[in-house]
Amino acid sequence: MDNLYATTEAGLVDRGEQWGATVTPTDVTAVFEQLNLEGRATVDLDHACAGLAAWLAGAWDRLGEEEIALLTSVGATLWREGHYKRRY
């Protein structure tokens, strides 16, 4: 994992392509965890949801049906959790 990624102020830098490494879902989950542990997961849920929505809108035509279903499900989860935090 340490060989694949470096975190910077701008975010995650993928070094895997440079070395021909394959990134797995476990690798990505570890990045999520590491950014959180470092206190760098500082975007609130509303901004995360809005950022995903903006990215998804721009990428929509390039994505397949399964990718859209997965990413809109993630967006719905972000929205629900943000809505819950605002209410309580």
Wavefront OBJ file of the C-alpha trace (Angstrom):
o trace
v 0.000 0.000 0.000
v 2.724 2.482 0.912
v 4.316 1.799 -2.446
v 1.171 2.679 -4.351
v 0.138 6.015 -2.882
v 1.427 9.197 -1.412
v -0.894 11.698 0.185
v -0.298 15.380 -0.405
v -2.139 18.540 0.533
v -3.930 18.260 -2.815
v -5.019 14.707 -2.045
v -4.017 11.262 -3.126
v -1.263 10.733 -5.670
v -1.416 7.395 -7.468
v 2.050 5.987 -7.955
v 0.720 2.570 -8.952
v 0.436 3.413 -12.654
v 4.046 4.488 -12.682
v 5.112 1.044 -11.416
v 2.447 -0.942 -13.265
v 0.678 -1.895 -10.029
v -2.966 -2.906 -9.844
v -5.126 -1.009 -7.379
v -7.671 -3.114 -5.502
v -10.819 -2.115 -3.588
v -8.919 -2.985 -0.401
v -6.186 -0.503 -1.390
v -8.756 2.241 -1.918
v -10.498 1.473 1.378
v -7.119 1.693 3.100
v -6.623 5.139 1.536
v -10.017 6.247 2.905
v -9.017 4.992 6.347
v -5.559 6.589 6.210
v -6.904 9.993 5.179
v -9.396 9.800 8.043
v -6.720 8.759 10.563
v -4.518 11.645 9.425
v -7.409 14.042 10.011
v -7.476 14.932 6.338
v -11.028 13.755 5.640
v -12.205 17.258 6.396
v -14.861 17.743 3.712
v -18.290 17.749 5.308
v -21.013 15.482 3.949
v -22.824 18.260 2.084
v -19.665 19.251 0.205
v -18.759 15.612 -0.454
v -22.232 14.998 -1.880
v -22.102 18.166 -4.006
v -18.613 17.321 -5.257
v -19.646 13.805 -6.213
v -22.761 15.150 -7.947
v -20.700 17.647 -9.964
v -18.148 15.006 -10.952
v -20.863 12.479 -11.784
v -22.737 14.992 -13.947
v -19.566 15.627 -15.944
v -18.741 11.933 -16.301
v -22.287 10.622 -16.831
v -21.961 10.030 -20.587
v -18.713 8.078 -20.129
v -20.033 5.755 -17.410
v -21.787 2.451 -17.779
v -25.132 1.585 -16.260
v -23.572 -0.358 -13.348
v -21.136 2.456 -12.575
v -23.962 4.990 -12.536
v -26.030 2.759 -10.256
v -23.142 2.351 -7.826
v -22.113 6.004 -7.767
v -25.671 7.316 -7.402
v -26.117 4.881 -4.507
v -22.991 6.333 -2.875
v -24.358 9.827 -3.484
v -27.704 8.890 -1.948
v -25.891 7.539 1.120
v -23.858 10.733 1.474
v -27.007 12.822 1.117
v -28.918 10.697 3.673
v -26.110 10.892 6.234
v -25.754 14.643 5.729
v -29.522 15.086 6.054
v -29.520 12.992 9.245
v -26.688 15.076 10.751
v -28.544 18.315 9.961
v -31.705 17.052 11.655
v -30.091 15.681 14.809
l 1 2 3 4 5 6 7 8 9 10 11 12 13 14 15 16 17 18 19 20 21 22 23 24 25 26 27 28 29 30 31 32 33 34 35 36 37 38 39 40 41 42 43 44 45 46 47 48 49 50 51 52 53 54 55 56 57 58 59 60 61 62 63 64 65 66 67 68 69 70 71 72 73 74 75 76 77 78 79 80 81 82 83 84 85 86 87 88
